[in-house]
Structures are given as C-alpha cells and as structure tokens.
Amino acid sequence: MAFDSVDQYRTHLKNYAIQEGFEIHRLKNERTRVTIICANGGCPWRIHVSPAADGKTFIVKSYTDRHTCSGRKTKIAAANSRWAASKLAPHIKANPSMTIKSIHAMMRVQCGLKPSNQQLYRARMMAKEDIEGNHVKSFAQLLAYLELVDQYNPVTVIKIEFVERQDMNENPMFKRLFVCFKACIKGFLQGCKPFIGLWGNFLAATTSDGDNDLFPVAFGVVEVERKDSWMWFLVCLYIALQSEVDYVPHSTFMPDKQKVTKCIFLNLCNIEIYLWVAAKAYTLADLQKAMVEMKDISVDAHDWLMKNPPSRWSRHAFDQGAKIDHVTNNMTESFNQWIAPYRDKPIVNLIDQLKVQLMTRFQKRYASACTFKGTITPAVRKRLDSIERAAWGYTGYAAGLYEFEVNDKDHTVVVKLADRTCIV
Ligand SMILES: [Zn+2]
C-alpha cells in the first residue's frame, strides 16, 4: 500500500481506525516515518510507514493486522466534530434541513458511531459553514456586497443600521438591514393591489399581484422582532416606495396577528366557526346573523369581538380600495415557506439567494403574463366564472341605471353597483 504524502496516510489511518472502532496512538509521528499502534495497551495492532526510494511516496514497511483488545468502540476521540462535519458536508449540501435524528442514524449505520447530540449540532453547523461560508465572515462582506447591489441596481433601497458605539475605535456591529429591490418597488406600485401583509420573525412585506399571486415587496433582518424594529422597517418601506413616486398610494396593512385570534378561540370550536362566518361575511346581514349565534354560545366572545371595529376583521366592511378580500394572512405564510431554505444562511448568501429567487419568480410571471388574453387575469376570470355559476338561481330587476332588486325564491336584496353595496 502506498500514499502520495504523509498527510494522506495520516488521514487514511484516522478514517480506518474510526471505521473499525478503535483508538490509535502515534508512536512515531515525523515527516519521514510514522508508526501507529492500537491505543489499547498490549494490543499488537501496529503499522509503520516511511518514504519509498523516490523519497516522496510513503509505503507501508511493516503491518500487524491483529487486535487482542475487546469489542469495537462507539465513541472515538478522533471522530470529533470537525471530522463529523467533513463526513456530513455532502449530505447537508443535498439536504440542508437534515435533522439531528437523521444524522445520528447515518453515523450509526455508516460509521458505527454514537456521538452526542451536542457534537452533532456542532458538526452540522461546521458543515453548513464549510458549504455556505461563515456568518461572521459574511457580515464582514455585507457592505462590499451592498455596494455592488447599489452599483448595478441603483434604484434598490437598502438601509443598514449598526449598534451605537461608545468608542469609535471599536468595529461597527450589525443591527438591522432592510432590502427592497428595484423590481419589487416598481412591481408593487405598477401592478399590485394596494395591500401589504406583514410577517414577523424574518420581517417581510408581501402583497398580491393582479392574478392574486404572492408578490414579495421587501424584507428585513433585525436584532429582534418588536415595535421599534417594525417601525424602522415600515419607515424604510415608505422611503423605498417614495423613491419612485411623489405620492405613496393609500394602502391597507395586515399584520401577522391572526394566530392570536385563533389561539383565543382554539378550544371553543363552535365559537371559532361563527368567528370565521362573521369574518368572511360579505354583507352586514350575514355578520349580524353570525354574531347573534355566537352570542347565544358566549356573550364574552361576542363582546370581545365587537370591541374591534368590523372594518378590521369582517370582510363586508373592508376598505374597498385594497381590492382584496383576504381575512387571513396566509399569503405571508406562503412567503415564510418560500424563504425557509435560505433563512439560516449567512446574510450575504441570504440576500443573494432571495434576489435570485425573486428574479426567477418575476421572469416566470412575466412569461406567463405574455400569454394572457383580454384584460382580466386568469385567476380573477376563474373566480368571476364561479360567482357567475353561483348566481344562476337569482333574478335581477333593474331599478335605475346602477340599482337592482335581486331575489331567489326566499330572499330579496337591493344591489347598488355604484356604491358596491348589497342590502338585505
Ligand atoms: Zn487493538
């Protein structure tokens, strides 16, 4: 057996010992000769290598391939976190969300090892850093990267904030980052609904395009999600939008608070049903009916809900200017899933990969829009068709240019198209 260098030999022996489950001890460890024995005292296993005649290649000069020590070990000192990271790297590259449980199974099956959880957490972090770069280094590269973005995509609005320094000789420490790409600013202002869903944790503003599809507007990385970091994010968003237009359009904002409401009602199934009926009501009459039924079950739930103006939670009272009738913030949840593979990456990789994702998404939407026919987008057309089918059982009688009396067998409603109202 021959090795190209002494280092190659050392690595090979280390992997072999881990694979076979025994500790090694380097009896001689020099550039010109290396003798390794089994670390278990008295065990005869031993290997000795030294350079061949060419002076470069290392060859095995003597080898005793026999152990008298008992049983293989499942914890080997040489199989440390760094070693485990090198084994893990190809797997983590293929599956970045690999769980500690899966890594345990892999180590057990492939190497016969049972490392501690802590060791595997460290190894997984090292493997990710090997693949994606180090977080600290990435923050150091951030300013250079942002300068490049500014150079090649000048309308993009990027705001970065550092922790206030007592001593100006200290290195600046990152606090917050806001990014709103040029295409997102223009796309929102020119082709989306004046509605913005806000999503916390990794701060983000998203909206819905003309075909009711998710359209990310801006994102931010902050030290912690709280009122002042949100205020900073929203001011940055306003500045970004204002950089393109003199007057930022009146927009409706939906914060990520639906979970709170859901938790309050989680154990009260019937109340939750009426809550959603009330929230999804298209008319005041539907809302009032649901609220009466809710009151029969719980006066407290009814009173708590009525303290909040229906314009904030019931569809029939929403601001029509938003041109959207979502009662949940599921749109921002989709954004969460969309960014999930990238959120743990070092900051420069994160911004760059989100940029690539956005480019890919916008290009697909553009290509799809090029095939549209007419003035109504496909998703909206589908919805109109469905509403049209649902209206087959109704008859409308004109009572003026924009007013109709509409009835089925049991009900009559007054529809005023000019006011966009439907009164029972
Ligand atoms: Zn041995």
Boltz pocket constraint, residues with backbone or C-beta under 6 A from the ligand:
constraints:
  - pocket:
      binder: B
      contacts: [[A, 22], [A, 38], [A, 39], [A, 40], [A, 43], [A, 44], [A, 45], [A, 66], [A, 67], [A, 68], [A, 69]]
      max_distance: 6.0
